[in-house]
Amino acid sequence: MSDSDFINPVQHNQDEVLFDSGGTCDCYRLVKDNRVYCVKRPKKDMRSSEVYMSLFRKEFELGIELEHPRR
């Protein structure tokens, strides 16, 4: 994923269903190609915080390193 994809993510997919909302992010359930994904998006007011977005990026980087048997 390029930096621009991370910073300027694609628009919400019509198949995304909001399943949780916290103080800083919204989490959506997405089914694509018969697989279930969790899409975590920072809330609009958090996107302008460089510190928050740096932490969010670090969480993303750690998350893509994880290995799971169903992956």
PDB file of N, CA, C and O in Angstrom, chain B, residues numbered from 101:
ATOM      1  N   MET B 101       0.853  -1.167   0.000  1.00  0.00           N
ATOM      2  CA  MET B 101       0.000   0.000   0.000  1.00  0.00           C
ATOM      3  C   MET B 101       0.897   1.228   0.000  1.00  0.00           C
ATOM      4  O   MET B 101       1.832   1.325   0.795  1.00  0.00           O
ATOM      5  N   SER B 102       0.615   2.134  -0.868  1.00  0.00           N
ATOM      6  CA  SER B 102       1.418   3.352  -0.929  1.00  0.00           C
ATOM      7  C   SER B 102       0.970   4.326   0.146  1.00  0.00           C
ATOM      8  O   SER B 102      -0.118   4.198   0.707  1.00  0.00           O
ATOM      9  N   ASP B 103       1.831   5.309   0.426  1.00  0.00           N
ATOM     10  CA  ASP B 103       1.482   6.329   1.419  1.00  0.00           C
ATOM     11  C   ASP B 103       0.182   7.021   1.067  1.00  0.00           C
ATOM     12  O   ASP B 103      -0.642   7.273   1.945  1.00  0.00           O
ATOM     13  N   SER B 104      -0.014   7.334  -0.209  1.00  0.00           N
ATOM     14  CA  SER B 104      -1.228   8.050  -0.595  1.00  0.00           C
ATOM     15  C   SER B 104      -2.472   7.203  -0.353  1.00  0.00           C
ATOM     16  O   SER B 104      -3.531   7.746  -0.036  1.00  0.00           O
ATOM     17  N   ASP B 105      -2.365   5.875  -0.496  1.00  0.00           N
ATOM     18  CA  ASP B 105      -3.502   5.002  -0.224  1.00  0.00           C
ATOM     19  C   ASP B 105      -3.845   5.006   1.261  1.00  0.00           C
ATOM     20  O   ASP B 105      -5.013   4.922   1.641  1.00  0.00           O
ATOM     21  N   PHE B 106      -2.809   5.105   2.098  1.00  0.00           N
ATOM     22  CA  PHE B 106      -3.049   5.112   3.537  1.00  0.00           C
ATOM     23  C   PHE B 106      -3.632   6.449   3.978  1.00  0.00           C
ATOM     24  O   PHE B 106      -4.602   6.484   4.736  1.00  0.00           O
ATOM     25  N   ILE B 107      -3.058   7.530   3.517  1.00  0.00           N
ATOM     26  CA  ILE B 107      -3.478   8.865   3.939  1.00  0.00           C
ATOM     27  C   ILE B 107      -4.804   9.258   3.306  1.00  0.00           C
ATOM     28  O   ILE B 107      -5.643   9.871   3.967  1.00  0.00           O
ATOM     29  N   ASN B 108      -5.007   8.921   2.050  1.00  0.00           N
ATOM     30  CA  ASN B 108      -6.234   9.257   1.332  1.00  0.00           C
ATOM     31  C   ASN B 108      -6.933   7.971   0.900  1.00  0.00           C
ATOM     32  O   ASN B 108      -6.929   7.630  -0.283  1.00  0.00           O
ATOM     33  N   PRO B 109      -7.536   7.253   1.855  1.00  0.00           N
ATOM     34  CA  PRO B 109      -8.137   5.965   1.507  1.00  0.00           C
ATOM     35  C   PRO B 109      -9.283   6.123   0.527  1.00  0.00           C
ATOM     36  O   PRO B 109      -9.853   7.203   0.373  1.00  0.00           O
ATOM     37  N   VAL B 110      -9.608   5.017  -0.131  1.00  0.00           N
ATOM     38  CA  VAL B 110     -10.720   5.021  -1.073  1.00  0.00           C
ATOM     39  C   VAL B 110     -12.001   5.356  -0.329  1.00  0.00           C
ATOM     40  O   VAL B 110     -12.088   5.193   0.888  1.00  0.00           O
ATOM     41  N   GLN B 111     -12.975   5.819  -1.060  1.00  0.00           N
ATOM     42  CA  GLN B 111     -14.256   6.183  -0.459  1.00  0.00           C
ATOM     43  C   GLN B 111     -14.917   4.943   0.133  1.00  0.00           C
ATOM     44  O   GLN B 111     -14.586   3.810  -0.217  1.00  0.00           O
ATOM     45  N   HIS B 112     -15.844   5.186   1.028  1.00  0.00           N
ATOM     46  CA  HIS B 112     -16.564   4.078   1.648  1.00  0.00           C
ATOM     47  C   HIS B 112     -17.215   3.212   0.575  1.00  0.00           C
ATOM     48  O   HIS B 112     -17.812   3.713  -0.378  1.00  0.00           O
ATOM     49  N   ASN B 113     -17.087   1.927   0.751  1.00  0.00           N
ATOM     50  CA  ASN B 113     -17.695   0.955  -0.137  1.00  0.00           C
ATOM     51  C   ASN B 113     -19.146   0.778   0.303  1.00  0.00           C
ATOM     52  O   ASN B 113     -19.432   0.740   1.500  1.00  0.00           O
ATOM     53  N   GLN B 114     -20.050   0.670  -0.648  1.00  0.00           N
ATOM     54  CA  GLN B 114     -21.465   0.511  -0.295  1.00  0.00           C
ATOM     55  C   GLN B 114     -21.724  -0.788   0.449  1.00  0.00           C
ATOM     56  O   GLN B 114     -22.764  -0.934   1.091  1.00  0.00           O
ATOM     57  N   ASP B 115     -20.788  -1.741   0.373  1.00  0.00           N
ATOM     58  CA  ASP B 115     -20.952  -3.011   1.062  1.00  0.00           C
ATOM     59  C   ASP B 115     -20.434  -2.972   2.495  1.00  0.00           C
ATOM     60  O   ASP B 115     -20.572  -3.953   3.226  1.00  0.00           O
ATOM     61  N   GLU B 116     -19.839  -1.851   2.909  1.00  0.00           N
ATOM     62  CA  GLU B 116     -19.340  -1.727   4.273  1.00  0.00           C
ATOM     63  C   GLU B 116     -20.504  -1.456   5.223  1.00  0.00           C
ATOM     64  O   GLU B 116     -21.373  -0.630   4.942  1.00  0.00           O
ATOM     65  N   VAL B 117     -20.506  -2.165   6.349  1.00  0.00           N
ATOM     66  CA  VAL B 117     -21.546  -2.001   7.353  1.00  0.00           C
ATOM     67  C   VAL B 117     -20.872  -1.603   8.664  1.00  0.00           C
ATOM     68  O   VAL B 117     -20.016  -2.329   9.169  1.00  0.00           O
ATOM     69  N   LEU B 118     -21.255  -0.459   9.212  1.00  0.00           N
ATOM     70  CA  LEU B 118     -20.692   0.001  10.474  1.00  0.00           C
ATOM     71  C   LEU B 118     -21.046  -0.992  11.567  1.00  0.00           C
ATOM     72  O   LEU B 118     -22.221  -1.296  11.767  1.00  0.00           O
ATOM     73  N   PHE B 119     -20.025  -1.513  12.292  1.00  0.00           N
ATOM     74  CA  PHE B 119     -20.338  -2.421  13.383  1.00  0.00           C
ATOM     75  C   PHE B 119     -19.800  -1.947  14.719  1.00  0.00           C
ATOM     76  O   PHE B 119     -20.168  -2.503  15.754  1.00  0.00           O
ATOM     77  N   ASP B 120     -18.936  -0.931  14.731  1.00  0.00           N
ATOM     78  CA  ASP B 120     -18.453  -0.389  15.995  1.00  0.00           C
ATOM     79  C   ASP B 120     -17.958   1.029  15.771  1.00  0.00           C
ATOM     80  O   ASP B 120     -17.408   1.350  14.718  1.00  0.00           O
ATOM     81  N   SER B 121     -18.157   1.854  16.752  1.00  0.00           N
ATOM     82  CA  SER B 121     -17.713   3.236  16.667  1.00  0.00           C
ATOM     83  C   SER B 121     -17.133   3.635  18.009  1.00  0.00           C
ATOM     84  O   SER B 121     -17.786   3.513  19.046  1.00  0.00           O
ATOM     85  N   GLY B 122     -15.892   4.115  17.976  1.00  0.00           N
ATOM     86  CA  GLY B 122     -15.245   4.552  19.206  1.00  0.00           C
ATOM     87  C   GLY B 122     -15.014   6.047  19.173  1.00  0.00           C
ATOM     88  O   GLY B 122     -15.592   6.755  18.349  1.00  0.00           O
ATOM     89  N   GLY B 123     -14.174   6.521  20.063  1.00  0.00           N
ATOM     90  CA  GLY B 123     -13.895   7.938  20.137  1.00  0.00           C
ATOM     91  C   GLY B 123     -13.048   8.456  18.997  1.00  0.00           C
ATOM     92  O   GLY B 123     -13.129   9.633  18.644  1.00  0.00           O
ATOM     93  N   THR B 124     -12.226   7.578  18.410  1.00  0.00           N
ATOM     94  CA  THR B 124     -11.297   8.022  17.370  1.00  0.00           C
ATOM     95  C   THR B 124     -11.508   7.362  16.019  1.00  0.00           C
ATOM     96  O   THR B 124     -11.072   7.895  14.999  1.00  0.00           O
ATOM     97  N   CYS B 125     -12.169   6.210  15.993  1.00  0.00           N
ATOM     98  CA  CYS B 125     -12.318   5.447  14.738  1.00  0.00           C
ATOM     99  C   CYS B 125     -13.708   4.838  14.616  1.00  0.00           C
ATOM    100  O   CYS B 125     -14.436   4.676  15.596  1.00  0.00           O
ATOM    101  N   ASP B 126     -14.041   4.512  13.385  1.00  0.00           N
ATOM    102  CA  ASP B 126     -15.220   3.711  13.082  1.00  0.00           C
ATOM    103  C   ASP B 126     -14.726   2.422  12.440  1.00  0.00           C
ATOM    104  O   ASP B 126     -13.799   2.443  11.631  1.00  0.00           O
ATOM    105  N   CYS B 127     -15.343   1.304  12.799  1.00  0.00           N
ATOM    106  CA  CYS B 127     -14.978   0.011  12.223  1.00  0.00           C
ATOM    107  C   CYS B 127     -16.153  -0.515  11.406  1.00  0.00           C
ATOM    108  O   CYS B 127     -17.303  -0.498  11.844  1.00  0.00           O
ATOM    109  N   TYR B 128     -15.826  -0.978  10.216  1.00  0.00           N
ATOM    110  CA  TYR B 128     -16.829  -1.465   9.281  1.00  0.00           C
ATOM    111  C   TYR B 128     -16.556  -2.920   8.948  1.00  0.00           C
ATOM    112  O   TYR B 128     -15.407  -3.362   8.926  1.00  0.00           O
ATOM    113  N   ARG B 129     -17.626  -3.657   8.689  1.00  0.00           N
ATOM    114  CA  ARG B 129     -17.529  -5.038   8.213  1.00  0.00           C
ATOM    115  C   ARG B 129     -17.699  -4.994   6.707  1.00  0.00           C
ATOM    116  O   ARG B 129     -18.636  -4.384   6.193  1.00  0.00           O
ATOM    117  N   LEU B 130     -16.790  -5.644   6.010  1.00  0.00           N
ATOM    118  CA  LEU B 130     -16.833  -5.679   4.550  1.00  0.00           C
ATOM    119  C   LEU B 130     -16.666  -7.117   4.090  1.00  0.00           C
ATOM    120  O   LEU B 130     -15.744  -7.806   4.527  1.00  0.00           O
ATOM    121  N   VAL B 131     -17.545  -7.573   3.214  1.00  0.00           N
ATOM    122  CA  VAL B 131     -17.405  -8.888   2.597  1.00  0.00           C
ATOM    123  C   VAL B 131     -17.010  -8.659   1.151  1.00  0.00           C
ATOM    124  O   VAL B 131     -17.723  -8.001   0.394  1.00  0.00           O
ATOM    125  N   LYS B 132     -15.867  -9.209   0.780  1.00  0.00           N
ATOM    126  CA  LYS B 132     -15.362  -9.070  -0.586  1.00  0.00           C
ATOM    127  C   LYS B 132     -14.771 -10.406  -1.014  1.00  0.00           C
ATOM    128  O   LYS B 132     -13.962 -10.997  -0.299  1.00  0.00           O
ATOM    129  N   ASP B 133     -15.179 -10.868  -2.170  1.00  0.00           N
ATOM    130  CA  ASP B 133     -14.706 -12.159  -2.687  1.00  0.00           C
ATOM    131  C   ASP B 133     -14.904 -13.272  -1.661  1.00  0.00           C
ATOM    132  O   ASP B 133     -14.023 -14.109  -1.464  1.00  0.00           O
ATOM    133  N   ASN B 134     -16.071 -13.275  -1.008  1.00  0.00           N
ATOM    134  CA  ASN B 134     -16.440 -14.289  -0.013  1.00  0.00           C
ATOM    135  C   ASN B 134     -15.531 -14.304   1.211  1.00  0.00           C
ATOM    136  O   ASN B 134     -15.460 -15.316   1.909  1.00  0.00           O
ATOM    137  N   ARG B 135     -14.840 -13.207   1.483  1.00  0.00           N
ATOM    138  CA  ARG B 135     -14.007 -13.087   2.684  1.00  0.00           C
ATOM    139  C   ARG B 135     -14.506 -11.893   3.488  1.00  0.00           C
ATOM    140  O   ARG B 135     -14.936 -10.886   2.926  1.00  0.00           O
ATOM    141  N   VAL B 136     -14.441 -12.019   4.808  1.00  0.00           N
ATOM    142  CA  VAL B 136     -14.878 -10.947   5.696  1.00  0.00           C
ATOM    143  C   VAL B 136     -13.661 -10.147   6.144  1.00  0.00           C
ATOM    144  O   VAL B 136     -12.652 -10.710   6.569  1.00  0.00           O
ATOM    145  N   TYR B 137     -13.771  -8.830   6.043  1.00  0.00           N
ATOM    146  CA  TYR B 137     -12.693  -7.930   6.437  1.00  0.00           C
ATOM    147  C   TYR B 137     -13.226  -6.918   7.437  1.00  0.00           C
ATOM    148  O   TYR B 137     -14.421  -6.625   7.471  1.00  0.00           O
ATOM    149  N   CYS B 138     -12.329  -6.394   8.243  1.00  0.00           N
ATOM    150  CA  CYS B 138     -12.633  -5.265   9.114  1.00  0.00           C
ATOM    151  C   CYS B 138     -11.910  -4.058   8.535  1.00  0.00           C
ATOM    152  O   CYS B 138     -10.698  -4.090   8.324  1.00  0.00           O
ATOM    153  N   VAL B 139     -12.659  -2.999   8.283  1.00  0.00           N
ATOM    154  CA  VAL B 139     -12.083  -1.760   7.759  1.00  0.00           C
ATOM    155  C   VAL B 139     -12.167  -0.731   8.882  1.00  0.00           C
ATOM    156  O   VAL B 139     -13.257  -0.366   9.322  1.00  0.00           O
ATOM    157  N   LYS B 140     -11.022  -0.274   9.334  1.00  0.00           N
ATOM    158  CA  LYS B 140     -10.977   0.703  10.419  1.00  0.00           C
ATOM    159  C   LYS B 140     -10.625   2.056   9.828  1.00  0.00           C
ATOM    160  O   LYS B 140      -9.603   2.204   9.158  1.00  0.00           O
ATOM    161  N   ARG B 141     -11.467   3.035  10.077  1.00  0.00           N
ATOM    162  CA  ARG B 141     -11.259   4.378   9.524  1.00  0.00           C
ATOM    163  C   ARG B 141     -11.227   5.399  10.658  1.00  0.00           C
ATOM    164  O   ARG B 141     -12.104   5.403  11.521  1.00  0.00           O
ATOM    165  N   PRO B 142     -10.211   6.266  10.654  1.00  0.00           N
ATOM    166  CA  PRO B 142     -10.191   7.319  11.676  1.00  0.00           C
ATOM    167  C   PRO B 142     -11.327   8.310  11.439  1.00  0.00           C
ATOM    168  O   PRO B 142     -11.703   8.585  10.300  1.00  0.00           O
ATOM    169  N   LYS B 143     -11.859   8.834  12.525  1.00  0.00           N
ATOM    170  CA  LYS B 143     -12.917   9.841  12.393  1.00  0.00           C
ATOM    171  C   LYS B 143     -12.329  11.107  11.788  1.00  0.00           C
ATOM    172  O   LYS B 143     -11.142  11.391  11.948  1.00  0.00           O
ATOM    173  N   LYS B 144     -13.168  11.863  11.092  1.00  0.00           N
ATOM    174  CA  LYS B 144     -12.704  13.050  10.363  1.00  0.00           C
ATOM    175  C   LYS B 144     -11.914  14.013  11.236  1.00  0.00           C
ATOM    176  O   LYS B 144     -10.890  14.540  10.801  1.00  0.00           O
ATOM    177  N   ASP B 145     -12.371  14.250  12.454  1.00  0.00           N
ATOM    178  CA  ASP B 145     -11.667  15.215  13.299  1.00  0.00           C
ATOM    179  C   ASP B 145     -10.303  14.714  13.764  1.00  0.00           C
ATOM    180  O   ASP B 145      -9.481  15.513  14.212  1.00  0.00           O
ATOM    181  N   MET B 146     -10.047  13.419  13.669  1.00  0.00           N
ATOM    182  CA  MET B 146      -8.749  12.861  14.064  1.00  0.00           C
ATOM    183  C   MET B 146      -7.745  12.864  12.911  1.00  0.00           C
ATOM    184  O   MET B 146      -6.539  12.787  13.145  1.00  0.00           O
ATOM    185  N   ARG B 147      -8.223  12.951  11.684  1.00  0.00           N
ATOM    186  CA  ARG B 147      -7.338  12.869  10.513  1.00  0.00           C
ATOM    187  C   ARG B 147      -6.362  14.032  10.416  1.00  0.00           C
ATOM    188  O   ARG B 147      -5.333  13.914   9.751  1.00  0.00           O
ATOM    189  N   SER B 148      -6.659  15.148  11.061  1.00  0.00           N
ATOM    190  CA  SER B 148      -5.763  16.306  10.994  1.00  0.00           C
ATOM    191  C   SER B 148      -4.674  16.265  12.066  1.00  0.00           C
ATOM    192  O   SER B 148      -3.776  17.107  12.062  1.00  0.00           O
ATOM    193  N   SER B 149      -4.742  15.311  12.970  1.00  0.00           N
ATOM    194  CA  SER B 149      -3.740  15.181  14.029  1.00  0.00           C
ATOM    195  C   SER B 149      -2.561  14.344  13.535  1.00  0.00           C
ATOM    196  O   SER B 149      -2.698  13.146  13.289  1.00  0.00           O
ATOM    197  N   GLU B 150      -1.407  14.986  13.393  1.00  0.00           N
ATOM    198  CA  GLU B 150      -0.219  14.267  12.923  1.00  0.00           C
ATOM    199  C   GLU B 150       0.178  13.160  13.894  1.00  0.00           C
ATOM    200  O   GLU B 150       0.572  12.073  13.473  1.00  0.00           O
ATOM    201  N   VAL B 151       0.075  13.434  15.188  1.00  0.00           N
ATOM    202  CA  VAL B 151       0.436  12.430  16.194  1.00  0.00           C
ATOM    203  C   VAL B 151      -0.495  11.226  16.083  1.00  0.00           C
ATOM    204  O   VAL B 151      -0.040  10.083  16.045  1.00  0.00           O
ATOM    205  N   TYR B 152      -1.797  11.486  16.031  1.00  0.00           N
ATOM    206  CA  TYR B 152      -2.752  10.385  15.935  1.00  0.00           C
ATOM    207  C   TYR B 152      -2.538   9.578  14.660  1.00  0.00           C
ATOM    208  O   TYR B 152      -2.518   8.348  14.704  1.00  0.00           O
ATOM    209  N   MET B 153      -2.380  10.250  13.536  1.00  0.00           N
ATOM    210  CA  MET B 153      -2.210   9.536  12.273  1.00  0.00           C
ATOM    211  C   MET B 153      -0.907   8.739  12.254  1.00  0.00           C
ATOM    212  O   MET B 153      -0.840   7.684  11.624  1.00  0.00           O
ATOM    213  N   SER B 154       0.120   9.226  12.930  1.00  0.00           N
ATOM    214  CA  SER B 154       1.369   8.473  13.043  1.00  0.00           C
ATOM    215  C   SER B 154       1.135   7.184  13.831  1.00  0.00           C
ATOM    216  O   SER B 154       1.622   6.120  13.449  1.00  0.00           O
ATOM    217  N   LEU B 155       0.398   7.282  14.918  1.00  0.00           N
ATOM    218  CA  LEU B 155       0.066   6.095  15.711  1.00  0.00           C
ATOM    219  C   LEU B 155      -0.853   5.151  14.936  1.00  0.00           C
ATOM    220  O   LEU B 155      -0.699   3.932  15.011  1.00  0.00           O
ATOM    221  N   PHE B 156      -1.796   5.705  14.203  1.00  0.00           N
ATOM    222  CA  PHE B 156      -2.710   4.901  13.393  1.00  0.00           C
ATOM    223  C   PHE B 156      -1.932   4.149  12.313  1.00  0.00           C
ATOM    224  O   PHE B 156      -2.199   2.975  12.055  1.00  0.00           O
ATOM    225  N   ARG B 157      -0.972   4.823  11.685  1.00  0.00           N
ATOM    226  CA  ARG B 157      -0.125   4.184  10.675  1.00  0.00           C
ATOM    227  C   ARG B 157       0.685   3.046  11.308  1.00  0.00           C
ATOM    228  O   ARG B 157       0.809   1.976  10.712  1.00  0.00           O
ATOM    229  N   LYS B 158       1.235   3.263  12.501  1.00  0.00           N
ATOM    230  CA  LYS B 158       2.016   2.234  13.185  1.00  0.00           C
ATOM    231  C   LYS B 158       1.133   1.023  13.484  1.00  0.00           C
ATOM    232  O   LYS B 158       1.563  -0.118  13.315  1.00  0.00           O
ATOM    233  N   GLU B 159      -0.092   1.269  13.924  1.00  0.00           N
ATOM    234  CA  GLU B 159      -1.029   0.174  14.170  1.00  0.00           C
ATOM    235  C   GLU B 159      -1.282  -0.609  12.881  1.00  0.00           C
ATOM    236  O   GLU B 159      -1.331  -1.839  12.898  1.00  0.00           O
ATOM    237  N   PHE B 160      -1.442   0.101  11.775  1.00  0.00           N
ATOM    238  CA  PHE B 160      -1.644  -0.538  10.475  1.00  0.00           C
ATOM    239  C   PHE B 160      -0.436  -1.399  10.108  1.00  0.00           C
ATOM    240  O   PHE B 160      -0.591  -2.551   9.700  1.00  0.00           O
ATOM    241  N   GLU B 161       0.764  -0.841  10.253  1.00  0.00           N
ATOM    242  CA  GLU B 161       1.986  -1.568   9.901  1.00  0.00           C
ATOM    243  C   GLU B 161       2.141  -2.828  10.741  1.00  0.00           C
ATOM    244  O   GLU B 161       2.529  -3.874  10.222  1.00  0.00           O
ATOM    245  N   LEU B 162       1.842  -2.739  12.030  1.00  0.00           N
ATOM    246  CA  LEU B 162       1.914  -3.922  12.893  1.00  0.00           C
ATOM    247  C   LEU B 162       0.844  -4.940  12.501  1.00  0.00           C
ATOM    248  O   LEU B 162       1.096  -6.145  12.508  1.00  0.00           O
ATOM    249  N   GLY B 163      -0.334  -4.459  12.165  1.00  0.00           N
ATOM    250  CA  GLY B 163      -1.438  -5.343  11.797  1.00  0.00           C
ATOM    251  C   GLY B 163      -1.175  -6.156  10.544  1.00  0.00           C
ATOM    252  O   GLY B 163      -1.539  -7.330  10.481  1.00  0.00           O
ATOM    253  N   ILE B 164      -0.543  -5.544   9.540  1.00  0.00           N
ATOM    254  CA  ILE B 164      -0.302  -6.302   8.309  1.00  0.00           C
ATOM    255  C   ILE B 164       0.828  -7.310   8.476  1.00  0.00           C
ATOM    256  O   ILE B 164       1.006  -8.188   7.632  1.00  0.00           O
ATOM    257  N   GLU B 165       1.594  -7.191   9.563  1.00  0.00           N
ATOM    258  CA  GLU B 165       2.658  -8.154   9.848  1.00  0.00           C
ATOM    259  C   GLU B 165       2.117  -9.426  10.505  1.00  0.00           C
ATOM    260  O   GLU B 165       2.780 -10.463  10.492  1.00  0.00           O
ATOM    261  N   LEU B 166       0.924  -9.347  11.075  1.00  0.00           N
ATOM    262  CA  LEU B 166       0.361 -10.496  11.786  1.00  0.00           C
ATOM    263  C   LEU B 166       0.055 -11.633  10.825  1.00  0.00           C
ATOM    264  O   LEU B 166      -0.332 -11.420   9.676  1.00  0.00           O
ATOM    265  N   GLU B 167       0.237 -12.839  11.325  1.00  0.00           N
ATOM    266  CA  GLU B 167      -0.116 -14.020  10.538  1.00  0.00           C
ATOM    267  C   GLU B 167      -1.203 -14.774  11.293  1.00  0.00           C
ATOM    268  O   GLU B 167      -1.147 -14.922  12.514  1.00  0.00           O
ATOM    269  N   HIS B 168      -2.174 -15.239  10.554  1.00  0.00           N
ATOM    270  CA  HIS B 168      -3.292 -15.964  11.145  1.00  0.00           C
ATOM    271  C   HIS B 168      -3.603 -17.150  10.243  1.00  0.00           C
ATOM    272  O   HIS B 168      -3.523 -17.027   9.021  1.00  0.00           O
ATOM    273  N   PRO B 169      -3.956 -18.298  10.819  1.00  0.00           N
ATOM    274  CA  PRO B 169      -4.231 -19.493  10.004  1.00  0.00           C
ATOM    275  C   PRO B 169      -5.316 -19.304   8.946  1.00  0.00           C
ATOM    276  O   PRO B 169      -5.295 -19.982   7.919  1.00  0.00           O
ATOM    277  N   ARG B 170      -6.251 -18.404   9.175  1.00  0.00           N
ATOM    278  CA  ARG B 170      -7.345 -18.209   8.213  1.00  0.00           C
ATOM    279  C   ARG B 170      -7.019 -17.158   7.173  1.00  0.00           C
ATOM    280  O   ARG B 170      -7.860 -16.850   6.328  1.00  0.00           O
ATOM    281  N   ARG B 171      -5.841 -16.610   7.212  1.00  0.00           N
ATOM    282  CA  ARG B 171      -5.463 -15.545   6.289  1.00  0.00           C
ATOM    283  C   ARG B 171      -5.090 -16.069   4.944  1.00  0.00           C
ATOM    284  O   ARG B 171      -4.747 -15.294   4.052  1.00  0.00           O
TER     285      ARG B 171
END
